[in-house]
Structure formats: C-alpha cells, structure tokens
C-alpha cells in the first residue's frame, strides 16, 4: 500500500495535525497535542510512530 506523503509530512511538521488526518479527533489526537505541548520531539515522534504503526510497517 502506498503511503500518503502529505500525512507523513504533516505528522513530522505539525504532529497533532498528522494524527488528526489519519485517525480523527480521538484519544490519539489528544495525546499528540499533549506531547507536542511538552516538547516538539516527543509529539513528532509519537505522531510518526502512530502513523507508521497503523500502516503495519513497524514491527512490534
């Protein structure tokens, strides 16, 4: 399955937006907002992990 580059770019630059575009305004979006407020790197890391894990590309 091809990856949507716009969603990955949004997750890297504006982490809550990337999570919102992928999953909507639920618990993961709220967590991404909170982590981004605490620091950009935790928010971006979580958003990228969330998008990549959902697609099944990161082995658990």
C-alpha positions in Angstrom: 0.0 0.0 0.0 1.4 3.4 -0.9 2.0 5.9 1.9 0.4 9.3 1.8 3.3 11.7 1.8 1.2 14.6 2.9 0.1 12.9 6.1 3.7 11.9 7.0 4.9 15.5 6.3 2.0 16.8 8.5 3.0 14.4 11.2 6.6 15.5 11.1 5.9 19.2 11.0 2.6 19.5 12.9 2.2 16.3 14.9 -1.4 16.7 16.1 -2.5 17.5 12.5 -0.9 14.4 11.2 -2.7 12.2 13.8 -5.9 14.1 13.2 -5.8 13.5 9.5 -5.2 9.8 10.0 -7.5 8.9 12.9 -9.7 11.9 13.7 -10.3 13.8 16.9 -10.0 11.0 19.5 -7.6 9.9 22.2 -4.5 9.6 20.0 -5.1 13.2 18.8 -5.3 14.4 22.4 -2.2 12.6 23.3 -0.3 14.0 20.3 -1.4 17.5 21.4 -0.2 17.0 24.9 3.1 15.6 23.9 3.6 18.4 21.4 2.9 21.0 24.2 5.6 19.2 26.4 8.1 19.3 23.5 8.2 19.1 19.8 10.3 16.0 19.5 8.0 13.8 21.7 5.0 14.9 19.8 6.6 14.4 16.4 8.0 11.0 17.4 4.6 9.8 18.7 2.8 11.1 15.6 5.2 9.4 13.2 5.1 6.2 15.3 1.3 6.2 15.3 1.1 6.7 11.5 3.7 4.1 10.7 2.5 1.5 13.2 -1.1 1.9 11.9 0.1 1.0 8.3 1.8 -2.1 9.6 5.4 -1.0 8.6 6.9 -1.1 12.1 7.4 -4.5 13.7 6.2 -4.7 17.3 
